[in-house]
Amino acid sequence: MTEPANFFVPGPTWVRPEILQELARPMIGHRSPEFRDLFHAINMHLKTLFATRQSTFVVTSSGTGVMQAALENCVARRVLVTTCGAFSERWYAIAESLGLEVDRLDAGWGRAVDPDDLADHLARHSRAHYDAVTITHNETSTGVTNDVAALAAVVREEAPDALVLVDAVSSLGGIPMAFDDWRLDVCLASAQKAIALPPGITVVAMSDAAIERAKKHPYRGTYFDLVTYKQKADDDGVPSTPSIPHFYALAAQLDHIINVEGLEARYERHRRMREITHARTGRYAKLAADPAHASATVSALTPSMAPDAIRKAMKQRGYTLGGGYGEWKDTTFRIGHMGDIPIADLEAMLDALDEVTRA
Ligand SMILES: *Cc1c(COP(=O)(O)O)cnc(C)c1O
């Protein structure tokens, strides 16, 4: 009998015991046929998960490393960063640290980026003004999901030369993604959020256009050269020694997500977790984000009592919840309802939260 999930942090998330077992397998060489077979199976599944026929690969790094890589590979000069919370602001910090020219379109914490605002901003510049625009699919600090399809469509219309770089860290595997249909260029997701693996790797989809753009940049570095990742992945290989245990775990987890649970059922379970969380916390907490854009994977809540006291009382009952983040650190707490958490375990946690907030 599996222990119920008791870890409701919005990353890293609760990992199924079967998946933890996968990490304990004996090593294989990363140039061996066994590894190629393993990576081939992973890439087939990644194409399904991202909904793409273009390149997919895996980088042994947390998501932030690949955010940096996306900017280093795809932006020669100027980038527009859309922001609505701490993780979308990270794109800005990285771009600045790389010495890029960076503009920011800020929706404000708790709100979604408005496609009309993006269109207005882009319309003021020439089609080639920006090399890229960054979008954060799911803003984990506030619990807001941006409409990537609409935002990417605006970029295609108003700034056709700009590449669309998407952070799908806390959405991929919990919220629908359509890389090709939405015409995205780079999309990345760390493993430790809705994909529900231990942290340490990041999955990536990259368009042919982004590869061509990257090839024009002579100094892409070595470790994070995404052109090399793509070329190696075409032959089910990797540039350097990856975290092989993660590859076993990722293959097993993608098979579970796609063939056992099924993508549609998984997205529906996440939507239900959002609805249940909203309905059952309303007595003692307000949703901190704009309800029209509330995330299916994480809820930031402003409770009527001290958030820290709630988290402490829950900890005594064996439950770990997420703290507030950045600007919202002292006023909110967060419930991560993403990954493999069973509905019944979410309900059990909310029962405990109900008692704690009545005490
Ligand atoms: C967690 C998170 C990140 C950072 O990912 P790391 O894997 O910790 O580097 C970036 N963006 C979003 C939306 C996140 O939720």
The ligand as an ORCA input file, in Angstrom:
! r2SCAN-3c Opt
* xyz 0 1
  C      10.331     26.417    -10.714
  C      10.226     27.362    -11.836
  C      11.359     27.835    -12.517
  C      12.738     27.506    -12.065
  O      13.045     26.215    -12.414
  P      14.347     25.503    -11.835
  O      14.193     24.123    -12.361
  O      14.264     25.614    -10.341
  O      15.523     26.224    -12.356
  C      11.192     28.642    -13.620
  N       9.978     28.983    -14.043
  C       8.856     28.555    -13.436
  C       7.533     28.965    -13.977
  C       8.953     27.725    -12.312
  O       7.840     27.300    -11.706
*
